Amino acid sequence: MKQLAVYICLFFMLLSCNYFTIKDDTREAVARVNDTYLYKKDLKNVVSAGVSKTDSILLVNNFINNWIKQQLLLEKAQINLENKTEEFDVLVKTYREDLFINSYKEAVVKQYLDTTITENDIQEFYSKNNQNFKLNEELLKLKYIKIGKDIYNKESVIKLFKSSKKSDLDSLHSVEMALKSHHLNDSVWVKYTDLILKVPILKNEDKNQLLKKDNFIEKEDSLSLYLVAIKDVLKRNEIAPTSYITPTIKQMILHQRKLLLLRNIEETLIDDARKKQQFETY
């Protein structure tokens, strides 16, 4: 261990004087396990810029110790699993081939995949596949606020909340700082479970009574007053609206395009190879 400490100190002395900009002696060993060596050059990326000397020494020390343990385990495994060598070689070969092929496919997709998705693309996909978009939970269009029971202008805030006038909604937005929690955009669909998370006092309410169009709910606990105005409801197993499912549709369109692109590339590759007589079957 004394020798290991000496190597670590030497490493940082050399690092501080830009030793690694010099190519000489980069094969100098800092650790050995039987016939396998860890070299000074292998430590170059262990420590990031700006790390203190104390932390740097700790990082290098841990790296060297982990390397030693890994080599010892590897050698023990190779001895005890010698009969697995051929099987592992096949797995490594397969993994290497898959790594090359998948990396090539990713590069091709990145270069050639059309990622532009228009509103027409979305509507066309939705109309053909909308039966696949049945809801597994209720969706609501609603607005809600949570205010303190002792707020000085409580009646005024409640009046603004109940109003359907745009000017009153704008006024409600202007007092957002006085609201403990709120959701004032009733044009977007919200999951029922999200409503319960935001307004947990509704958890014990009868769902059938709660989930009604144009329903207004006023609840309070020891500290707060909750107001909820439900504008519209979609029940479980109904078809999800386009606006709600659009992000999913975009992902599915891109996935289909990706599969088509890769299939076309594979077919072109085989056709070209056949014309050039690059392969044959027996």
C-alpha positions as CSV (number, residue, x, y, z in Angstrom):
1,M,0.0,0.0,0.0
2,K,3.0,2.3,0.6
3,Q,4.0,1.8,-3.0
4,L,0.5,2.6,-4.1
5,A,0.5,5.9,-2.1
6,V,3.8,6.8,-3.7
7,Y,2.4,6.3,-7.2
8,I,-0.6,8.4,-6.4
9,C,1.5,11.3,-5.1
10,L,3.8,11.0,-8.1
11,F,0.8,11.1,-10.4
12,F,-0.5,14.4,-9.0
13,M,3.0,15.9,-9.0
14,L,3.3,15.1,-12.6
15,L,-0.3,16.2,-13.3
16,S,0.4,19.6,-11.7
17,C,3.3,20.3,-14.1
18,N,1.3,19.2,-17.2
19,Y,3.1,15.9,-17.4
20,F,0.5,14.4,-19.6
21,T,1.1,16.8,-22.4
22,I,4.5,15.0,-22.8
23,K,4.2,11.7,-24.7
24,D,7.4,10.3,-23.1
25,D,7.0,7.6,-20.5
26,T,3.2,7.3,-20.7
27,R,3.4,3.5,-20.4
28,E,4.8,3.7,-16.9
29,A,2.8,1.3,-14.7
30,V,1.1,2.4,-11.5
31,A,-0.3,-1.0,-10.6
32,R,0.0,-4.7,-11.5
33,V,-2.1,-7.8,-11.1
34,N,0.0,-10.8,-12.1
35,D,0.8,-10.1,-15.8
36,T,-1.7,-7.3,-16.3
37,Y,-0.7,-3.6,-15.7
38,L,-2.5,-0.4,-15.1
39,Y,-0.6,2.5,-16.7
40,K,-0.2,6.2,-15.8
41,K,-2.0,7.1,-19.1
42,D,-5.1,5.2,-17.9
43,L,-5.5,7.7,-15.1
44,K,-5.7,10.7,-17.3
45,N,-9.5,11.0,-17.3
46,V,-10.1,9.9,-13.7
47,V,-9.9,13.4,-12.3
48,S,-11.9,16.3,-13.7
49,A,-10.7,19.9,-13.8
50,G,-11.4,21.9,-10.7
51,V,-11.4,19.0,-8.3
52,S,-9.3,19.6,-5.2
53,K,-6.1,17.8,-4.6
54,T,-7.5,15.8,-1.6
55,D,-10.5,14.7,-3.6
56,S,-8.3,13.9,-6.6
57,I,-6.1,11.6,-4.6
58,L,-9.2,9.9,-3.2
59,L,-10.6,9.4,-6.7
60,V,-7.4,8.0,-8.1
61,N,-7.0,5.7,-5.1
62,N,-10.5,4.3,-5.5
63,F,-9.9,3.9,-9.2
64,I,-6.7,1.9,-8.7
65,N,-8.2,-0.3,-5.9
66,N,-11.3,-1.0,-8.0
67,W,-9.1,-1.9,-11.0
68,I,-7.2,-4.3,-8.8
69,K,-10.4,-6.0,-7.5
70,Q,-11.8,-6.2,-11.1
71,Q,-8.6,-7.9,-12.4
72,L,-8.5,-10.3,-9.6
73,L,-12.2,-11.3,-10.0
74,L,-11.7,-11.5,-13.8
75,E,-8.8,-13.9,-13.5
76,K,-10.6,-16.0,-10.9
77,A,-13.7,-16.1,-13.2
78,Q,-11.6,-17.1,-16.2
79,I,-10.0,-20.0,-14.2
80,N,-13.3,-21.3,-12.8
81,L,-15.4,-20.7,-15.9
82,E,-12.9,-21.9,-18.5
83,N,-15.5,-24.2,-20.0
84,K,-17.6,-21.1,-20.7
85,T,-14.9,-19.4,-22.8
86,E,-16.3,-20.5,-26.2
87,E,-19.9,-19.5,-25.2
88,F,-18.7,-16.1,-24.0
89,D,-16.7,-15.5,-27.1
90,V,-19.9,-16.1,-29.2
91,L,-21.8,-13.7,-27.0
92,V,-19.1,-11.0,-27.2
93,K,-19.0,-11.4,-31.0
94,T,-22.7,-11.1,-31.2
95,Y,-22.8,-8.1,-29.0
96,R,-20.0,-6.4,-31.0
97,E,-21.9,-7.0,-34.3
98,D,-25.2,-5.8,-32.8
99,L,-23.4,-2.7,-31.5
100,F,-22.0,-1.8,-34.9
101,I,-25.3,-2.5,-36.7
102,N,-27.5,-0.6,-34.2
103,S,-25.0,2.3,-34.2
104,Y,-25.2,2.4,-38.0
105,K,-29.0,2.3,-37.9
106,E,-29.1,5.2,-35.4
107,A,-26.8,7.3,-37.6
108,V,-29.0,6.6,-40.7
109,V,-32.2,7.5,-38.8
110,K,-30.6,10.7,-37.4
111,Q,-29.6,11.7,-40.9
112,Y,-32.6,10.7,-43.0
113,L,-35.7,10.4,-40.8
114,D,-38.3,13.0,-41.6
115,T,-39.3,14.5,-38.2
116,T,-41.7,17.1,-39.5
117,I,-45.3,16.2,-38.4
118,T,-48.1,18.4,-39.7
119,E,-51.6,18.8,-38.2
120,N,-52.9,16.8,-41.2
121,D,-50.5,13.9,-40.3
122,I,-51.9,13.9,-36.8
123,Q,-55.5,14.0,-37.9
124,E,-55.1,11.3,-40.5
125,F,-53.3,9.0,-38.0
126,Y,-56.0,9.7,-35.3
127,S,-58.9,9.0,-37.7
128,K,-57.4,5.6,-38.7
129,N,-56.4,4.5,-35.2
130,N,-58.7,6.3,-32.7
131,Q,-60.1,3.0,-31.5
132,N,-56.7,2.4,-30.0
133,F,-56.9,5.5,-27.9
134,K,-59.6,4.6,-25.4
135,L,-59.1,6.2,-22.1
136,N,-58.1,4.1,-19.0
137,E,-59.2,6.9,-16.7
138,E,-61.5,9.9,-16.7
139,L,-60.5,13.3,-18.2
140,L,-61.8,16.6,-17.2
141,K,-61.8,20.2,-18.4
142,L,-61.9,22.3,-15.3
143,K,-60.6,25.1,-13.2
144,Y,-59.9,25.2,-9.5
145,I,-58.4,27.4,-6.9
146,K,-57.2,26.9,-3.3
147,I,-57.3,30.0,-1.1
148,G,-56.8,30.6,2.6
149,K,-60.0,30.8,4.6
150,D,-58.9,34.1,6.2
151,I,-58.1,35.8,2.9
152,Y,-59.3,39.4,3.2
153,N,-61.1,39.6,-0.2
154,K,-62.4,36.0,-0.2
155,E,-65.9,36.9,-1.4
156,S,-64.5,38.9,-4.3
157,V,-62.2,36.0,-5.4
158,I,-65.1,33.5,-5.2
159,K,-67.2,35.8,-7.4
160,L,-64.5,36.1,-10.0
161,F,-64.0,32.4,-10.0
162,K,-67.7,31.6,-10.6
163,S,-67.9,34.1,-13.4
164,S,-67.7,33.0,-17.1
165,K,-66.6,36.5,-18.2
166,K,-63.1,36.8,-19.7
167,S,-62.6,40.1,-17.9
168,D,-63.3,38.4,-14.6
169,L,-60.9,35.5,-15.4
170,D,-58.3,38.1,-16.3
171,S,-58.9,39.7,-12.9
172,L,-58.5,36.3,-11.2
173,H,-55.2,35.9,-12.9
174,S,-54.1,39.2,-11.5
175,V,-54.5,37.9,-8.0
176,E,-52.7,34.6,-8.5
177,M,-50.2,35.6,-5.8
178,A,-53.0,35.3,-3.3
179,L,-53.9,31.8,-4.4
180,K,-52.3,28.8,-2.7
181,S,-52.8,26.6,-5.7
182,H,-54.8,27.0,-8.9
183,H,-55.5,25.8,-12.4
184,L,-57.4,28.3,-14.5
185,N,-57.2,27.0,-18.0
186,D,-60.4,25.0,-18.6
187,S,-59.7,24.4,-22.3
188,V,-57.2,21.6,-21.6
189,W,-57.9,18.0,-20.5
190,V,-56.7,17.0,-17.1
191,K,-56.6,13.5,-15.5
192,Y,-59.0,12.9,-12.7
193,T,-56.1,11.5,-10.7
194,D,-54.2,14.8,-11.1
195,L,-57.2,16.7,-9.8
196,I,-57.3,14.5,-6.7
197,L,-53.6,15.1,-6.2
198,K,-54.1,18.8,-6.3
199,V,-57.3,18.8,-4.3
200,P,-57.1,15.8,-2.0
201,I,-60.2,16.8,-0.1
202,L,-62.2,15.5,-3.1
203,K,-60.7,12.0,-2.7
204,N,-63.6,10.9,-0.5
205,E,-66.3,12.4,-2.7
206,D,-68.6,10.1,-4.8
207,K,-66.9,10.0,-8.2
208,N,-70.2,9.7,-10.1
209,Q,-71.6,12.8,-8.4
210,L,-68.3,14.7,-8.8
211,L,-67.7,14.0,-12.5
212,K,-70.5,15.9,-14.1
213,K,-70.5,18.5,-16.7
214,D,-71.0,22.1,-15.4
215,N,-70.5,20.9,-11.9
216,F,-69.4,23.4,-9.2
217,I,-67.8,22.1,-6.0
218,E,-66.9,24.2,-2.9
219,K,-65.1,22.4,-0.1
220,E,-63.0,23.6,2.9
221,D,-60.8,22.2,5.6
222,S,-59.3,23.8,8.7
223,L,-57.0,26.1,6.7
224,S,-58.2,26.4,3.1
225,L,-61.1,26.8,0.8
226,Y,-61.3,24.8,-2.4
227,L,-63.3,25.8,-5.5
228,V,-63.7,23.5,-8.5
229,A,-65.7,24.2,-11.6
230,I,-65.9,21.2,-14.0
231,K,-66.6,22.2,-17.5
232,D,-66.6,18.9,-19.4
233,V,-66.0,15.2,-18.6
234,L,-64.8,12.2,-20.6
235,K,-65.4,8.8,-19.0
236,R,-63.2,5.7,-18.9
237,N,-63.2,3.8,-22.3
238,E,-64.3,6.8,-24.3
239,I,-62.1,7.8,-27.2
240,A,-59.3,10.2,-26.1
241,P,-59.5,13.7,-27.7
242,T,-56.9,14.6,-30.3
243,S,-55.6,17.4,-28.2
244,Y,-54.8,15.1,-25.3
245,I,-53.3,12.3,-27.3
246,T,-51.2,14.4,-29.8
247,P,-47.8,13.8,-28.1
248,T,-48.4,10.1,-28.2
249,I,-49.5,10.2,-31.8
250,K,-46.3,12.1,-32.8
251,Q,-44.2,9.4,-31.1
252,M,-46.1,6.7,-33.0
253,I,-45.8,8.4,-36.3
254,L,-42.1,8.8,-35.9
255,H,-41.7,5.2,-34.8
256,Q,-43.6,4.1,-38.0
257,R,-41.4,6.3,-40.2
258,K,-38.3,4.9,-38.5
259,L,-39.3,1.3,-39.1
260,L,-40.2,2.1,-42.7
261,L,-36.9,3.9,-43.3
262,L,-34.9,1.0,-41.9
263,R,-36.9,-1.6,-43.9
264,N,-36.3,0.4,-47.1
265,I,-32.6,0.6,-46.3
266,E,-32.3,-3.1,-45.7
267,E,-34.2,-3.9,-48.9
268,T,-32.0,-1.6,-50.9
269,L,-28.9,-3.1,-49.4
270,I,-29.9,-6.6,-50.3
271,D,-31.0,-5.6,-53.8
272,D,-27.6,-3.9,-54.5
273,A,-25.7,-6.8,-53.1
274,R,-27.7,-9.2,-55.2
275,K,-27.0,-7.2,-58.4
276,K,-23.3,-7.2,-57.5
277,Q,-23.3,-10.9,-56.7
278,Q,-22.0,-10.1,-53.3
279,F,-23.8,-13.1,-51.7
280,E,-25.4,-16.4,-52.5
281,T,-27.2,-19.1,-50.7
282,Y,-26.6,-22.9,-51.1
